[in-house]
Amino acid sequence: MILRTAAALLLVSAPAQPARAADVSFERDVLPVLTRAGCNSGACHGNLNGKGGFKLTLKGEDPATDLAALTRDMLARRTDPHHPAESLLLLKGSGAVPHEGGSRFSAASPEYAALLAWVRAGCRPDAPGGPTLTKLDVTPAAKILVDPADRFRVSAVAHFSDGTTRDVTPFAAFEFTTVGVAKITPAGEVIREATGETVLLVRYLSQVAPVRVVFLPDRPVPEMGGMTTAHPIDRLVVAQLRELRVKPADLAPDHVFLRRAYLDTLGVLPTADETRAFLDGTDPKKRERLIDALLERPEFAEYWAQKWSDLLRNEEKSLDKKGVAAFYRWIAAQLAADRPLNEFARDVLAGTGSTYANPPANFWRAVREPTQRAEAVAQVFLGIRIGCARCHNHPFDRWTSDEYYGFSALFARIDYRFPDNTRRDKFDKHEFVGEQFVFQNRTGEVTHPRTQKPARPIFLGAKAPTFGPDSDRLTALADWVASPGNPFFARTQVNRIWLHLMGRGLVDPNDDFRATNPPTNPELLDFLARDFAAGQFRVKRMVRQIMTSRTYQLASTVRDATTMGDDLHHSHAAVMPLEAEQLLDSLAQVTGVPVRFEGHPLGVRANQVPAPPQSGRRGHDGMGERFLKTFGKPDRLLTCECERNDDPGLLQAFQLITGELMNEMIRTPDNRLGKLLAAGKSDADVLDEVYLSALCRKPTEVEAKKLLALLAAAKDRRAAWEDVLWAVLNSKEFLLRR
């Protein structure tokens, strides 16, 4: 949430020169003052229902409506051209009369002067065809200050369509993305409150410019010699860390890198033999060779197909079981062949016909309404959350409600045929079992609720073709999204890949690109997007590019206090809980006990099951489904990674400590323990095998000494070994990707 600082709302400046009435514009002066003071924010009169009987449009999106509210409502008491200083707009805004919102500016402020001059001039609207805002320049764009430096000044200059420019700092609204790091005066002076990092958002009319603000303690620039590589990702990361005076972690040891690489690319652990071979290898390029080998394994496509299935809402209630399986297999096949991701997107967006014979068409089976389709496509393929523009112009982004309904109009003609379908139940009209055919009607439009007229189909932020009565809107959209010149697609997809490999997107949330949510490393994001497009949008190439960087291979454990405090700039690896499928497949692999999933043969891994789990039968057959549900596998009802929940809870603890599935895996007589003991292996050999299988390393000298002593003293060797295996599988080192 973006929080407005009190300093941005109160005036503490010197008396302002009175504005000349002829110079005051309603749209360029009065509305910015109301925005700066917070009057037309969602928490005040910009609320859907207004406040105290006074309603303004959010952030001044409709000047004509706001003009009427100020000059006609309440018998025109809010503005009084005959007695300007007695206007309620000025009396309440300056706190001269009681006002629930308190004083928003003083009578000596530029804001007051501008409003007074406008009222005095007769509350005139702007003449038609006046200059419009084309650009907002805010300087500096970023500022890093090292103690004792504690303040700097920002300046905002507006550029208009008639070629004129104007310093609008006194009329710009200031907001910080976090509180407690800095405050700002109405004159634009940013003052440190604490060391840390935040983003200052400067808004004037429809334009918002971010200013990255960092206040650092007085600490030396760390030695970066060991981090210097020729890798382009490392160069950009190191440059930022040097600027922030943050010391990067050391390289992760081989066993940590090995485990991380397998989990991130395949979703499974290496076998004990694979671990031995890698740890014993002496090739200086063995990490690069391992990455290349992993990218060619079938598990890569299966694992990453699950990620895209989550996004594309590949779930059984909407698609039916056969449709889910067909869609999942198609996605996995595209990834296995390393098909360019823009072509993959084109196939999904233009997908029509049978949902069985042409699996990409299943995406439209899952999203059934034009506005729902528009929001899903914008979020998944363009990294834009346009949902807020459904009721009003987006308060934190550039998108208007006109653009929202214009984009939705692209999807108005999608329709379905249902041969031989049966309803799943009588409550949901969208839940069918059976094949469906997706096609485009020749009629069908989206009605704009404000104008009550059909919205004209548009692309977001780009010129759209003129659509005729029989135009194929989906193919035109698909071609635009897949075009190498699309300004959104490459940035969104590389940010998503970065999120899955690094634990946090350069833009976070990863599908919420906007000026008010800038990337943590803009130069790095720009490089990755260019490189992705230059590499023909191939996922494997981008995954390799990231994984071969030193940045990806850094350790998660650090000793330097500056590195420990950095969660944004990838100075060390992120520690993350294993995903539900990763955890279940790892448990099955380490114990040697496969999990049975309903409707699938024994031995199928969780990452090979196309559909998310339903509730799961009671008893043995539903244990795998219940486990995945408990550990956060999403239902795929949203087009967002955010639906996957990895927050720990008591149910997860119970599953791992005393759960039916865990107990069965550990106690099955012919599991890994049973086979090793039956083969006559010594306790030392069994311990090595368990550690190599679960943690990708051998036990330390201390661990081996204590555990072997425990086993030697046990009366029941098998029971003692079950306790050891249980402890390893409940250790943080096993449960976390680090």
Phi, psi and omega in degrees: 000142178266125184252132178276131179278147180299328182296333181281349186253342184253146182258131177224034184261172178289161179307137182267154174289136180298138179283145176282134185302322183292339183270347188274127178250138178297314185282326185264348180236308185291310180298317175300325177296317179295324177290316180300321181280352179083008184296323182257027176279167180295337180275353184233227186288349175279000176299155182306325181254005181072191178218130176059032179081003181242118183237127173246158175284148186299124179056024177071034186289338181233089184303321182297318179295318179294321179299317179295319180297325182280329189248347184240323181296161176055037180056034176062028180283341184288332177226133183228094182298335180283327176228073189306318184291346180263007177295135178302327178305320181274320182295314180286319181298325180268358179081015180288334172234159182305137182214124183302327180277358181075186180285129181257340176197161180265166180290350179259012188265159173300327180298311180299317182298319181293316180294318180298316181296322180293316179295318181299328181278002175102015177055047185282142171285164178288147177293146178299147177078016179289169181296144178245156180288129179247335184200147175236116178260121177242128179235141353284159177284337178205151180211127175242122180241138179252132179312132019268359178300131186222009180200155173203170184243138175256151179229136180242124180239125180264139176249131184247165186293341179272008178090357180275157175232160183203137174284113183249019179306318180292347183245358180280149175265139182244133177220145174253144178285339175224155180255157174095349180268319183208162171232166182221140177273161178300337179279356176096018178267120179271129185235132181293138170249329178201159174291145181151192186227139177208176176235127175267126178257123180251119184243132170220121186052235185272356186259140177230131178237130179271146174235115179282126185237126179228128173247118183252147170290165180283093180227153184287158173288123185289158176289127184246008186305318182289345183264349185287122176221170178276355183292131184298325178296316181296321180300317182288323178291315181296321179300319179288319179296322177296318179297323181272356181059044178248131181272126179288156177289168174284170174296144175293143176297163186304318185291327177290314178300316182301311181296317180297315183296317179296314182295320184285330182262320187249342183076011179228168176269155172289155174287168178299321179292320177296322179293315179301314183299319181289315182294328180277348183292146182245001180294123180297341179254026185293333178291316178296319180294324177296315180301315179300319181293319181296322183294341180264356181280149182296333180298334179299310181295321180295318183290313182286338173294329175296321180296317179287330175295323175300314184291322186269011173058048181276081183230158196286328184294323180273324189261336189076164189298318182291321179296319178299313181296318180295317181294316180297315180296323179294315179299313180298322180295321178296318181289322179297323180277358183055045178294138178308134187292331178291326176289323173303313180297320179299317180297320181293313186289329180264008186290119175224177181094202183293133178286349174267314183281331179234082189307325180303336179297344179297336179300320180285339176290331182277330180246114197253347183244148182304315181290324176296319178296316181299315181294320180294314181295316180298320184287315185284315189260340183242351180069031183238127174260100185261004185303327182294340181275005181291321183259334183199171176303144183299124184290339184239008181217179187278349193279134179262166178293332175297318179292324179301309183285332175293320177291321178297330182297338177298336188251011188287339187258007176289131181218174189223147168243144186236071177290128174057035177269149171236143178290141176293317174206176186273000186265327185244115184289348182265355185263105180237155170246119181135169182292143173233155177243124179263131178213172178250125174288164174272350178233168180121122180222164173258125180271126177287123185295337180279316183268341184060028177237159178298134178284142179278127182298133180221164167263154180282119175068019181209159179284130179259154176292164175279119184268127175273180183300328183250018183293146176272096185289323183294316180295321177298316178297314182300319179295321179293315179298319184279352182295136177301338180272001179298128186283351187248324194300307185298316181297319181295316185286321178291328177294324178292318178295318178300318178302312185291332181266331187249351176093345179205134178288155172296329166249128184225125000300152191289344181245032182228065179281126175195163181298329182275004176225067188289158178291153179287335177221085185301321181296321179293317179298318179298317179297314182298320180295316178296318182293323179296315179294319180296330178270020177063032173060037181268126186294315183299320179297318180291321177300316178296318180303317181286315186290334179278355178284151174295329180302315178295326188269009179291156177285157175269341179269131183224159177245338182283132184297325180293323180290321179299328182275000183261115176246002188246334196246013170061043173280350175204164183288147177280140174264124184227144173293148176298141174294162184305313182292319178301315183293314182294317179294325179292319177299316180296321182290317182291318182279340183076023180240108180291153180259138179267129175249138184303127177084006182230149180291153178299134181109346176291131179280159179301325181282359176256355180276118188296319189261150173295157184293142167278200185295333181087131178296153172289147179094196190299317188292340182257007186295318181297316179298316181295323179297312180298319179296317181297324184265018164095014175297129188285158175280350180064044175262354179233150176268068187198138174297340184295344180289334177287128186247117178248018178290132180289155179203174183296322180299322177295316179300317180295321179300319184279330185272311185230014186295152182299318182292316179298316180298319180296317181298320183283326188264350178305125187302323184256031175285191183302316179300313182301319181290322180292317180291321179295333179279359178080021180292144177288162178301322180296319179291319179296319180297317177301317182296317180296314181294317180295324181288322186266320188243357179062032176204165173274159178295148175291169181300320180292314179300314182297317182298313183290317184289321179293326176294319178298316181293322181295328183272355185284142176279328179244102186298316182297315180297321179296320179293326175297322177295319180296314180297318177301317181295318179297317183287344176258006180282152177299325182298329178277320188281348183245148168264121185226000000 
